[in-house]
């Protein structure tokens, strides 16, 4: 799986826009897991604090609707990743126009491929 990348990071962010001018996201937390090592990132973002980007610059980042993650990166003052696999775009390319795919959401993508998440 992606043999040319030393690290493959699955990433998701949580944020709010509140009353922020221009609806810039306000990051709340960033969760990620590196697939090969299993290393986990759980980063809580306190408003007004800054910290360096902990992710390696040469990793492949995998996300669903990655624009949300990159909005948080920009809000934190971090550079955007060079290598991205956006599963939203991939799912749209594979299913656009097919009957039964109503919304291109993560839940619909998981349902389409029979991937179900149980309670933790």
CNS distance restraints for C-alpha pairs under 8 A (distance, minus, plus):
assign (resid   2 and name CA) (resid   8 and name CA) 7.76 0.50 0.50
assign (resid   5 and name CA) (resid  58 and name CA) 7.61 0.50 0.50
assign (resid   5 and name CA) (resid  59 and name CA) 6.30 0.50 0.50
assign (resid   5 and name CA) (resid  60 and name CA) 6.43 0.50 0.50
assign (resid   6 and name CA) (resid  58 and name CA) 7.97 0.50 0.50
assign (resid   6 and name CA) (resid  59 and name CA) 6.69 0.50 0.50
assign (resid   7 and name CA) (resid  34 and name CA) 6.43 0.50 0.50
assign (resid   7 and name CA) (resid  35 and name CA) 7.25 0.50 0.50
assign (resid   7 and name CA) (resid  36 and name CA) 6.77 0.50 0.50
assign (resid   7 and name CA) (resid  58 and name CA) 7.76 0.50 0.50
assign (resid   7 and name CA) (resid  59 and name CA) 4.90 0.50 0.50
assign (resid   7 and name CA) (resid  60 and name CA) 6.35 0.50 0.50
assign (resid   8 and name CA) (resid  34 and name CA) 5.53 0.50 0.50
assign (resid   8 and name CA) (resid  35 and name CA) 5.66 0.50 0.50
assign (resid   8 and name CA) (resid  36 and name CA) 7.09 0.50 0.50
assign (resid   8 and name CA) (resid  59 and name CA) 5.73 0.50 0.50
assign (resid   8 and name CA) (resid  60 and name CA) 4.78 0.50 0.50
assign (resid   8 and name CA) (resid  61 and name CA) 5.98 0.50 0.50
assign (resid   8 and name CA) (resid  62 and name CA) 7.26 0.50 0.50
assign (resid   9 and name CA) (resid  32 and name CA) 6.42 0.50 0.50
assign (resid   9 and name CA) (resid  33 and name CA) 5.56 0.50 0.50
assign (resid   9 and name CA) (resid  34 and name CA) 4.32 0.50 0.50
assign (resid   9 and name CA) (resid  35 and name CA) 6.18 0.50 0.50
assign (resid   9 and name CA) (resid  59 and name CA) 6.81 0.50 0.50
assign (resid   9 and name CA) (resid  60 and name CA) 6.10 0.50 0.50
assign (resid   9 and name CA) (resid  61 and name CA) 4.84 0.50 0.50
assign (resid   9 and name CA) (resid  62 and name CA) 6.02 0.50 0.50
assign (resid  10 and name CA) (resid  32 and name CA) 5.36 0.50 0.50
assign (resid  10 and name CA) (resid  33 and name CA) 5.39 0.50 0.50
assign (resid  10 and name CA) (resid  34 and name CA) 6.38 0.50 0.50
assign (resid  10 and name CA) (resid  35 and name CA) 7.30 0.50 0.50
assign (resid  10 and name CA) (resid  61 and name CA) 5.91 0.50 0.50
assign (resid  10 and name CA) (resid  62 and name CA) 4.73 0.50 0.50
assign (resid  10 and name CA) (resid  63 and name CA) 5.99 0.50 0.50
assign (resid  11 and name CA) (resid  30 and name CA) 7.34 0.50 0.50
assign (resid  11 and name CA) (resid  31 and name CA) 5.90 0.50 0.50
assign (resid  11 and name CA) (resid  32 and name CA) 4.25 0.50 0.50
assign (resid  11 and name CA) (resid  33 and name CA) 6.75 0.50 0.50
assign (resid  11 and name CA) (resid  61 and name CA) 6.77 0.50 0.50
assign (resid  11 and name CA) (resid  62 and name CA) 6.23 0.50 0.50
assign (resid  11 and name CA) (resid  63 and name CA) 5.53 0.50 0.50
assign (resid  11 and name CA) (resid  69 and name CA) 7.62 0.50 0.50
assign (resid  12 and name CA) (resid  30 and name CA) 6.02 0.50 0.50
assign (resid  12 and name CA) (resid  31 and name CA) 5.45 0.50 0.50
assign (resid  12 and name CA) (resid  32 and name CA) 6.27 0.50 0.50
assign (resid  12 and name CA) (resid  63 and name CA) 6.50 0.50 0.50
assign (resid  12 and name CA) (resid  64 and name CA) 7.91 0.50 0.50
assign (resid  12 and name CA) (resid  69 and name CA) 6.41 0.50 0.50
assign (resid  13 and name CA) (resid  27 and name CA) 7.28 0.50 0.50
assign (resid  13 and name CA) (resid  28 and name CA) 7.57 0.50 0.50
assign (resid  13 and name CA) (resid  29 and name CA) 5.80 0.50 0.50
assign (resid  13 and name CA) (resid  30 and name CA) 4.44 0.50 0.50
assign (resid  13 and name CA) (resid  31 and name CA) 6.19 0.50 0.50
assign (resid  13 and name CA) (resid  68 and name CA) 7.27 0.50 0.50
assign (resid  13 and name CA) (resid  69 and name CA) 5.62 0.50 0.50
assign (resid  13 and name CA) (resid  72 and name CA) 7.34 0.50 0.50
assign (resid  14 and name CA) (resid  27 and name CA) 6.21 0.50 0.50
assign (resid  14 and name CA) (resid  28 and name CA) 5.48 0.50 0.50
assign (resid  14 and name CA) (resid  29 and name CA) 5.33 0.50 0.50
assign (resid  14 and name CA) (resid  30 and name CA) 6.46 0.50 0.50
assign (resid  15 and name CA) (resid  25 and name CA) 5.99 0.50 0.50
assign (resid  15 and name CA) (resid  26 and name CA) 5.30 0.50 0.50
assign (resid  15 and name CA) (resid  27 and name CA) 4.27 0.50 0.50
assign (resid  15 and name CA) (resid  28 and name CA) 4.83 0.50 0.50
assign (resid  15 and name CA) (resid  29 and name CA) 6.93 0.50 0.50
assign (resid  15 and name CA) (resid  72 and name CA) 7.47 0.50 0.50
assign (resid  16 and name CA) (resid  25 and name CA) 5.66 0.50 0.50
assign (resid  16 and name CA) (resid  26 and name CA) 5.27 0.50 0.50
assign (resid  16 and name CA) (resid  27 and name CA) 6.70 0.50 0.50
assign (resid  16 and name CA) (resid  28 and name CA) 7.27 0.50 0.50
assign (resid  17 and name CA) (resid  23 and name CA) 5.25 0.50 0.50
assign (resid  17 and name CA) (resid  24 and name CA) 6.07 0.50 0.50
assign (resid  17 and name CA) (resid  25 and name CA) 4.80 0.50 0.50
assign (resid  17 and name CA) (resid  26 and name CA) 5.77 0.50 0.50
assign (resid  18 and name CA) (resid  23 and name CA) 7.40 0.50 0.50
assign (resid  18 and name CA) (resid  26 and name CA) 7.92 0.50 0.50
assign (resid  19 and name CA) (resid  23 and name CA) 7.09 0.50 0.50
assign (resid  20 and name CA) (resid  24 and name CA) 6.00 0.50 0.50
assign (resid  20 and name CA) (resid  25 and name CA) 7.60 0.50 0.50
assign (resid  20 and name CA) (resid  26 and name CA) 7.91 0.50 0.50
assign (resid  24 and name CA) (resid  71 and name CA) 7.47 0.50 0.50
assign (resid  24 and name CA) (resid  75 and name CA) 6.99 0.50 0.50
assign (resid  25 and name CA) (resid  71 and name CA) 6.38 0.50 0.50
assign (resid  25 and name CA) (resid  72 and name CA) 6.07 0.50 0.50
assign (resid  25 and name CA) (resid  75 and name CA) 6.56 0.50 0.50
assign (resid  26 and name CA) (resid  47 and name CA) 7.59 0.50 0.50
assign (resid  26 and name CA) (resid  72 and name CA) 6.96 0.50 0.50
assign (resid  26 and name CA) (resid  75 and name CA) 6.90 0.50 0.50
assign (resid  27 and name CA) (resid  45 and name CA) 6.00 0.50 0.50
assign (resid  27 and name CA) (resid  47 and name CA) 8.00 0.50 0.50
assign (resid  27 and name CA) (resid  72 and name CA) 5.55 0.50 0.50
assign (resid  27 and name CA) (resid  75 and name CA) 7.37 0.50 0.50
assign (resid  27 and name CA) (resid  76 and name CA) 7.72 0.50 0.50
assign (resid  28 and name CA) (resid  44 and name CA) 6.05 0.50 0.50
assign (resid  28 and name CA) (resid  45 and name CA) 5.02 0.50 0.50
assign (resid  28 and name CA) (resid  46 and name CA) 7.03 0.50 0.50
assign (resid  29 and name CA) (resid  42 and name CA) 7.18 0.50 0.50
assign (resid  29 and name CA) (resid  43 and name CA) 5.39 0.50 0.50
assign (resid  29 and name CA) (resid  44 and name CA) 4.44 0.50 0.50
assign (resid  29 and name CA) (resid  45 and name CA) 5.44 0.50 0.50
assign (resid  30 and name CA) (resid  41 and name CA) 7.36 0.50 0.50
assign (resid  30 and name CA) (resid  42 and name CA) 5.96 0.50 0.50
assign (resid  30 and name CA) (resid  43 and name CA) 5.05 0.50 0.50
assign (resid  30 and name CA) (resid  44 and name CA) 6.65 0.50 0.50
assign (resid  30 and name CA) (resid  45 and name CA) 7.81 0.50 0.50
assign (resid  31 and name CA) (resid  40 and name CA) 7.49 0.50 0.50
assign (resid  31 and name CA) (resid  41 and name CA) 5.43 0.50 0.50
assign (resid  31 and name CA) (resid  42 and name CA) 4.79 0.50 0.50
assign (resid  31 and name CA) (resid  43 and name CA) 6.42 0.50 0.50
assign (resid  32 and name CA) (resid  40 and name CA) 5.79 0.50 0.50
assign (resid  32 and name CA) (resid  41 and name CA) 4.97 0.50 0.50
assign (resid  32 and name CA) (resid  42 and name CA) 6.81 0.50 0.50
assign (resid  33 and name CA) (resid  38 and name CA) 6.10 0.50 0.50
assign (resid  33 and name CA) (resid  39 and name CA) 5.69 0.50 0.50
assign (resid  33 and name CA) (resid  40 and name CA) 4.46 0.50 0.50
assign (resid  33 and name CA) (resid  41 and name CA) 6.15 0.50 0.50
assign (resid  34 and name CA) (resid  38 and name CA) 5.22 0.50 0.50
assign (resid  34 and name CA) (resid  39 and name CA) 5.31 0.50 0.50
assign (resid  34 and name CA) (resid  40 and name CA) 6.52 0.50 0.50
assign (resid  35 and name CA) (resid  39 and name CA) 7.64 0.50 0.50
assign (resid  45 and name CA) (resid  49 and name CA) 7.32 0.50 0.50
assign (resid  50 and name CA) (resid  76 and name CA) 6.84 0.50 0.50
assign (resid  51 and name CA) (resid  76 and name CA) 7.95 0.50 0.50
assign (resid  52 and name CA) (resid  78 and name CA) 7.43 0.50 0.50
assign (resid  53 and name CA) (resid  78 and name CA) 6.10 0.50 0.50
assign (resid  55 and name CA) (resid  59 and name CA) 7.75 0.50 0.50
assign (resid  57 and name CA) (resid  81 and name CA) 6.47 0.50 0.50
assign (resid  57 and name CA) (resid  82 and name CA) 7.24 0.50 0.50
assign (resid  58 and name CA) (resid  81 and name CA) 7.81 0.50 0.50
assign (resid  58 and name CA) (resid  82 and name CA) 7.05 0.50 0.50
assign (resid  58 and name CA) (resid  83 and name CA) 7.31 0.50 0.50
assign (resid  59 and name CA) (resid  81 and name CA) 7.85 0.50 0.50
assign (resid  59 and name CA) (resid  83 and name CA) 6.75 0.50 0.50
assign (resid  60 and name CA) (resid  81 and name CA) 7.90 0.50 0.50
assign (resid  60 and name CA) (resid  82 and name CA) 7.78 0.50 0.50
assign (resid  60 and name CA) (resid  83 and name CA) 4.88 0.50 0.50
assign (resid  60 and name CA) (resid  84 and name CA) 5.69 0.50 0.50
assign (resid  60 and name CA) (resid  85 and name CA) 7.27 0.50 0.50
assign (resid  61 and name CA) (resid  81 and name CA) 7.25 0.50 0.50
assign (resid  61 and name CA) (resid  83 and name CA) 6.19 0.50 0.50
assign (resid  61 and name CA) (resid  84 and name CA) 4.82 0.50 0.50
assign (resid  61 and name CA) (resid  85 and name CA) 6.18 0.50 0.50
assign (resid  62 and name CA) (resid  66 and name CA) 7.83 0.50 0.50
assign (resid  62 and name CA) (resid  84 and name CA) 5.92 0.50 0.50
assign (resid  62 and name CA) (resid  85 and name CA) 4.79 0.50 0.50
assign (resid  62 and name CA) (resid  86 and name CA) 5.93 0.50 0.50
assign (resid  62 and name CA) (resid  87 and name CA) 7.13 0.50 0.50
assign (resid  63 and name CA) (resid  69 and name CA) 7.80 0.50 0.50
assign (resid  63 and name CA) (resid  84 and name CA) 7.77 0.50 0.50
assign (resid  63 and name CA) (resid  85 and name CA) 6.57 0.50 0.50
assign (resid  63 and name CA) (resid  86 and name CA) 5.18 0.50 0.50
assign (resid  63 and name CA) (resid  87 and name CA) 6.04 0.50 0.50
assign (resid  63 and name CA) (resid  88 and name CA) 7.80 0.50 0.50
assign (resid  64 and name CA) (resid  86 and name CA) 5.43 0.50 0.50
assign (resid  64 and name CA) (resid  87 and name CA) 4.78 0.50 0.50
assign (resid  64 and name CA) (resid  88 and name CA) 4.87 0.50 0.50
assign (resid  64 and name CA) (resid 106 and name CA) 6.81 0.50 0.50
assign (resid  65 and name CA) (resid  69 and name CA) 7.85 0.50 0.50
assign (resid  65 and name CA) (resid  86 and name CA) 6.08 0.50 0.50
assign (resid  65 and name CA) (resid  87 and name CA) 6.87 0.50 0.50
assign (resid  65 and name CA) (resid  88 and name CA) 5.03 0.50 0.50
assign (resid  65 and name CA) (resid  89 and name CA) 7.33 0.50 0.50
assign (resid  66 and name CA) (resid  70 and name CA) 6.28 0.50 0.50
assign (resid  66 and name CA) (resid  86 and name CA) 5.66 0.50 0.50
assign (resid  66 and name CA) (resid  88 and name CA) 7.76 0.50 0.50
assign (resid  67 and name CA) (resid  71 and name CA) 6.05 0.50 0.50
assign (resid  68 and name CA) (resid  72 and name CA) 6.59 0.50 0.50
assign (resid  69 and name CA) (resid  73 and name CA) 6.38 0.50 0.50
assign (resid  70 and name CA) (resid  74 and name CA) 6.13 0.50 0.50
assign (resid  70 and name CA) (resid  80 and name CA) 6.35 0.50 0.50
assign (resid  71 and name CA) (resid  75 and name CA) 6.14 0.50 0.50
assign (resid  72 and name CA) (resid  76 and name CA) 6.17 0.50 0.50
assign (resid  73 and name CA) (resid  77 and name CA) 6.31 0.50 0.50
assign (resid  73 and name CA) (resid  78 and name CA) 5.08 0.50 0.50
assign (resid  73 and name CA) (resid  79 and name CA) 6.83 0.50 0.50
assign (resid  73 and name CA) (resid  80 and name CA) 6.54 0.50 0.50
assign (resid  74 and name CA) (resid  78 and name CA) 5.56 0.50 0.50
assign (resid  74 and name CA) (resid  79 and name CA) 6.90 0.50 0.50
assign (resid  74 and name CA) (resid  80 and name CA) 7.22 0.50 0.50
assign (resid  86 and name CA) (resid  90 and name CA) 6.52 0.50 0.50
assign (resid  87 and name CA) (resid  91 and name CA) 5.85 0.50 0.50
assign (resid  88 and name CA) (resid  92 and name CA) 6.16 0.50 0.50
assign (resid  88 and name CA) (resid 104 and name CA) 7.06 0.50 0.50
assign (resid  88 and name CA) (resid 105 and name CA) 7.50 0.50 0.50
assign (resid  88 and name CA) (resid 106 and name CA) 7.51 0.50 0.50
assign (resid  89 and name CA) (resid  93 and name CA) 6.19 0.50 0.50
assign (resid  90 and name CA) (resid  94 and name CA) 6.32 0.50 0.50
assign (resid  91 and name CA) (resid  95 and name CA) 6.03 0.50 0.50
assign (resid  91 and name CA) (resid  96 and name CA) 7.89 0.50 0.50
assign (resid  91 and name CA) (resid 104 and name CA) 7.21 0.50 0.50
assign (resid  91 and name CA) (resid 109 and name CA) 6.77 0.50 0.50
assign (resid  92 and name CA) (resid  96 and name CA) 5.08 0.50 0.50
assign (resid  92 and name CA) (resid 104 and name CA) 6.50 0.50 0.50
assign (resid  95 and name CA) (resid 101 and name CA) 6.87 0.50 0.50
assign (resid  96 and name CA) (resid 101 and name CA) 7.71 0.50 0.50
assign (resid  97 and name CA) (resid 101 and name CA) 7.78 0.50 0.50
assign (resid 101 and name CA) (resid 108 and name CA) 7.01 0.50 0.50
assign (resid 101 and name CA) (resid 112 and name CA) 7.71 0.50 0.50
assign (resid 102 and name CA) (resid 108 and name CA) 7.80 0.50 0.50
assign (resid 103 and name CA) (resid 108 and name CA) 6.59 0.50 0.50
assign (resid 104 and name CA) (resid 108 and name CA) 6.22 0.50 0.50
assign (resid 104 and name CA) (resid 109 and name CA) 6.72 0.50 0.50
assign (resid 105 and name CA) (resid 109 and name CA) 6.17 0.50 0.50
assign (resid 106 and name CA) (resid 110 and name CA) 6.11 0.50 0.50
assign (resid 107 and name CA) (resid 111 and name CA) 6.08 0.50 0.50
assign (resid 108 and name CA) (resid 112 and name CA) 5.93 0.50 0.50
assign (resid 109 and name CA) (resid 113 and name CA) 6.41 0.50 0.50
assign (resid 110 and name CA) (resid 114 and name CA) 5.92 0.50 0.50
assign (resid 110 and name CA) (resid 115 and name CA) 4.72 0.50 0.50
assign (resid 110 and name CA) (resid 116 and name CA) 6.54 0.50 0.50
assign (resid 111 and name CA) (resid 115 and name CA) 5.87 0.50 0.50
assign (resid 111 and name CA) (resid 116 and name CA) 6.91 0.50 0.50
